[in-house]
Every structure is written in C-alpha cells, then in structure tokens.
Amino acid sequence: MLATYLHDLAFAVFPYIAGTVFLIGSLLRFEKSQYTWKSNTTQLMSGGPRFRLGINLFHIGIIALFFGHLLGLLTPTAVYSAFGLTAGGKQLLAIIAGGIFGLITLVGVAILLHRRFTDPRVRRTSYPMDSFILVLLAAQLLTGLLTIPISMGHLDGGTMLQIVAWAQGLVTFQADAAATIYDIHWIYKIHMFLGMVMFLVFPFTRLVHIWSVPYGYIWRAWQIVRVRSVN
C-alpha cells in the first residue's frame, strides 16, 4: 500500500504541482524580478575555446532532447502509425537519437560543471542554484542514458507506450494515468521524476532565459540598419 501511495504521489500528484510552479513561477518572476531574467553568463570572466565548446554542446543537445521528448511523448500513436512507424521502430529511433544527443549534452554539462567548480572567479560569482541545476541536469542525463541498456532488452515498444500513455493521460487529466507505469523499471521512474523536478525548480534558475529567446528573428529575413552620419 505504501509503495502504491508513493507512486501515485510522485506520478499523479507531483506532475501537476511541478507544472503549476513552472508556469505561475515563471510568470511571477517575469513580473516581479525582471532584472534577474537572464542567462547570467560568466563568459567574460573565463571564456576560451573550452567554454565555448561546452556551452555549444549543451545548447545543441538540450534543445534536441527537449523537442524529442516533447514530440515523442505527446504525439498520438495514430499519427506516427500513419507514416508506417511501429512502436518498436519509434523506440529504436528514440534510443539512437536520445543516446547521441544525451551524450553530447552530458559532455557539455561536464565541461561547464568542471569550469564552475574549478575556476576561482566563476565559483565566487556563482549562486548555489547555478551549481544545483547543472548537477540536476547531469543526473537527469545519466539516468536517461542508463535507460538505454534496459530498453535494448525489449525492443517491442511496450514500455515506451506505457510512458506515452502516462504523459498523455496527464495532459488530458486522466485520473488513472499513474497506473499505466506502475510496473516499469525503476530507472525510468527516476529519470521521469528528475525531469519533473527540473520543471519545479525552473522558475528559480537561470533557465528562465529560455522564455526570452528572440524566436521572431528565426522567421524574419530582414533587419533594420541605422547609419549614423559623422560630420
């Protein structure tokens, strides 16, 4: 009974708590603390090729992983089945893409963590949450990569369908969503729980600058150039 209660608390109640804090917390921080709404980069203190490599690997990998998880979890089965992609094929695709971009992101996070903990200037100007979010990201990536050997042991896509049913059940407010993943391997549950923790702490970290990315420039093929005349 206790195991069932904790499972339901973690995968039926906590997701909504994390999601609510994620959305409302981000809005309140933007309204009340706009001067903290930034990436807070320390590049000027200690940049160089290693830092640029780490930050580029991190951003490339994390963006690919985010959209990969988003599409993989929320795309209805009928959609990818219409293109001839089976559950097993989708799982194999997730293993390959997740493994590649997971490793890319992990290398980037490792470089950034090493820099933050070993560079005296960066360490002195870092907030505790800056280090915490990098450690949390590293743990999230490691548990995600550890799911790959487990997934390779059953390539029928069954576990993936259970996790998809859970995620889609949450967004459609199905009361029994947590029951769909009760019997999956514990490493998946840790990975999923850490992902929800990421959403919970998001508004209190530098990650909020994601909301401020100038997406409009992606679709705009022109720019305004002002020439100042010198007399």
N, C-alpha and C positions, 0 to 999 in steps of 0.2 A: 504493500500500500504506500509506504514512504517513497519508494522508487517511482511509482506512478505519479504521486503528488509532485515530486521534484521535477519529473519530466514535463508534466503539464505546466508547472510554474515557469520552467525555462523555455518551453517551445509553444505555449499557448498564451501565456500572460506577458512574459518579458518582451516578446517581439513588439507588442503594442506600446509598452512603456518606452522601449528604445526608440520606436518610430515617432512617438509623440514628442519626446525630448529632442530628437533630431530636428523635427520641423519647427516646433514652437521655440526651442532654444536658439536655433539659427536666426529666426525672425527677431527674437528679443535682443540677441547680441547685435544684430544689424541696427536695430532701433536705438539701443541704449549705449553701445560701445563701438561706434563706427571706426574710431581711431585704432582699434585693435583688430580690425577686419583686414588682415593682410597675411602674406606668407611669412613675413618677418625673417627674411633671408639673412644669413651671415656670410654671404659670399665675399663681401668687401673685406672681411676680417681674415679669411683664409680660403681663397678660391683655388685656382690652379686646375690643371688637367684632371686630377683625380676627383675633385669635387664635381666638375662638370660632367665627368663620366658617370659618377654616382647619381647625380640629380637627373640626368637624361635617362639612364636606365630605369630609375624609379618611376618617372612620369610615363615613359612609354609602356612599361609593364603594368602599372596600376590602372591606367586608362583601359588597356586591352582587357585586363581581368575584370574590371568593373562592368564594362558593357557585355563581356562574355557571360558573366554570371547573370546579369540582368536579362539578357535575351534567352539564355539557357533555362532559367527558372520560370520566366513568365510567358514564354511563347507557348501557346496551346499545342498539344500533341498533333491535332489535325493539321496545323499549318505546316510543320516540317514533314509530316507524313505525306502531304500532298506533293512534296518535291521528291518523294521516294526515299527519304531518310528514315531509317528504322531507329528504334530506341537504342539498340546496340551500337549502330553507326554513330548516333549522336553522342553516346557515352565515349566511344573511342576518339571522336573529334575533340570532346572536352578534355580527355586525358592528354592528348598531344598538345593542343593549344594551351591548356592550363599548365602543363608541365614546362613548356617553353617560356611562356610569359611569367610564370611563377618563379622560375629560376632567374630570369632577367631582373625581376623586381627584387628578389631576395639579395642578389649581388649589389644592386643599387642601395638597398636599405643597409646592408652590411658596411658598405663604404661610408654612408652617412653616419651610421652609429659609431664606427671607429673614429671618424673625424670629430664627432661631438664629444666623445669621451676622452680623447687623447689630445686634442688641441686646447691649450690653456685658455686662449682668448674666446674661443667658441663656447667652451664649458662655462666660463664665468658669465657670459651673457645669455645663457640658455635658461629657460624656465623648466621646472620639473615636468610639466606636461609635454614639452618638446621631446624629452627623452622617453617619456612613458609611451607616447604614440608610436615612436619608432620601434620600441621593444614590442608593443602590441602588434604592430604590423609584421614584425619578424616572426612572432609566434603564430599569427594568422597564416602567414605564407608557409611556414614549416609544417603546420598541421594540414594545410591544403595539399602540399607535396606528399605528405605521408599517406594521404588517401589514395594516391595513385597505385601503389602495390596492392592495396585491398581491392580497388576497382578492377585491376587486371585479373583478379581471381574470379570475377563473374562479369563477363562482357555482354550479358543479355540485356543490360539496361534496367534491370528490375529496381535496384537501389536508387538509381537516378530518377526513375519515375516516382518513387516514393517521396523523394526530396522535392521534386517538382510539384507533386500533389500537395505537399505541406505548404510550400511557398504560395501557390495559387489559392490554396484554402485560406491562408491568412489574409491575402488581399481581397478576397471575396467574403471574408468574415464567416467562414465555416466553423462551427463550434467544435467539430471533431478533427480539425486539421492536425493537431499534435499526435493523434492516434496513428496517423499514417507512417510515422517514422519511429515508432516505439522500438522496433526490433532491429534497426540499422546499427552498424558497427559504431562503437563509442568514438572513434577518431573523427567520424563525420559530425557527430554531435558537438564535439569540442570545437571543430572548425566553424560550424554554424553558430555556436554560442559566441565565440570570439568575434565573429562578423557582426552580431547584434550589439556586442559591447562597443564595437567601433562606431556604430550609429549613435549609441548612447553618449559617448564622450565627444563626438564630432563637434558640437557647438562650442566646446570649451578648449579647442585646439586651433592650431594654425591652419588646419584643413579647411576651415570655413572659406578661405580664399578661392576655393573651387567654385563657389557660387558667383564669384566676380570675374570669372574668365570672360574676356570680350568675345563671346560667341558670334556676335554680329559681324565681326571682321572676317569670319570664315567665308561668308556668302557675299561680301562686298568686294567688288573688283576695282574699286577706285578709292582714292584718298584725297583729302584736301591738303594742298601745299600752299603755304603763305610765304611770299618772298618779301623780305624787309629791305627796302632801299636804303643805301648808305649815301648820305650827301657829303 
